[in-house]
Amino acid sequence: MIHSIKNILPTLENRLWRSFAPLMKIFFGTLLGAIFLTALSALQKISAGYPLHLNGFFIPFFAGGGAGTLITYHLEQVKRLNLEVLEQELFQRNLINNMPVGVVIIEPATHVLIGVNTAAEEMIGSPAADILGKKCYEIFCINTKDACPITVHGIGFDNRETRVRRGNGTMLPIIKTATMAKTHNRPMLIESFIDNSSQKKTIERLQERDTFIERIMSSI
C-alpha cells in the first residue's frame, strides 16, 4: 500500500505542477509588467523634475500589470499550441513508423525520398540513411522518370502492381498505392506498398500447374 502511494505521489505532483505552472507564469508576468511600467513612469517623472507621489503610480502599475498579463497569456497560448502540434506530429510519425506496410514520403517537385518507415526499410533491404535522398524512380517505378502518373499526368491516386529495387539489386514485387497530401502547406507524395512476392509465387505455381496439365492432355 505504501509502495503504491509512493508511485502515485510523483504523478499527482506532476499534474498539480502542470495545472498551476501556467497560472504562476501569468502571475509573475503580471507582476513584472506592473513593476516595469511603474519603474519607467518613475524614471520619466524624475528626469522631468516632477515630485513622486504614490497615487501617481496607480495607473502605470495597473496598466503594466494588465499588459504583462496579456503578453504572458499570449505566450502561454502560443507555447501550448506549439506543443500540441509537436505532439500531433510525433503521434503521426510513430503511427506511420509502426505501420505493417511500407510507407515512403516523396518531395513531388524533385522526386526525392524524404521519409521512410521501418517496414519500407525492411522490404527495400536498406537502412533509411541509404534510402533518403535518392530519387523515387531509382527504387520505385523503375525507368519511368518522366512518366509519373501523379506529378506528370496529374492523376490524384495511383494503385498498381510494380516492383521495388532492393539494396542487394534484386527486384521485389509489390502492390503500391500513391496519393498527394499536404503537410505544413507543402504538397507531399505519399506512397504505401505491401510485399506481393508470395502472391506472385502462387500465381507462377498455378501457371506451371496449368501448363503441365495442358502438356499431359495434349499428349493423350
C-alpha angles and dihedrals in degrees: 000000000000090000092053091049090052089053092049096048097068089050091051090047091052092049092048091048092049089050098047101032095080091047091050091050091050090048093052090043089054091048094048091048091051093047093045096051092041091051091047090051091049092051091050092051093047092049090048092048095243119148117251115243125175094229089056091067099054095089097047090042095055094036091052091046091051092048091048090051093051094046094047092046091050092049091049091051091050090048091049092049091048090051091049091051091048092048091049092049091048091049092050092046092051091045093052093042092053096045114120091228128072115260128186129178118214132194099232098208094055101020088229118153108238102165137033133171130219096261090053091051090053095048094045089045096225135098119254091255090064094045104044114085095029123114115258092235089059089066106014130034091020115213093006099106095140098029104070106151092214108037096032105029096031097235109157097210132028128188122173150133111261141139136259124213109234126214092258092054098256122125121240119203111231141171107230134194121192130184140158122254138170128234121176086353090299119123113237132183111227118198124185125183144174132210109265098177096104092052090047091052090050091051091048091051091049090049091049089050092050091048091050092049091048091052091050093048092047092051093053 
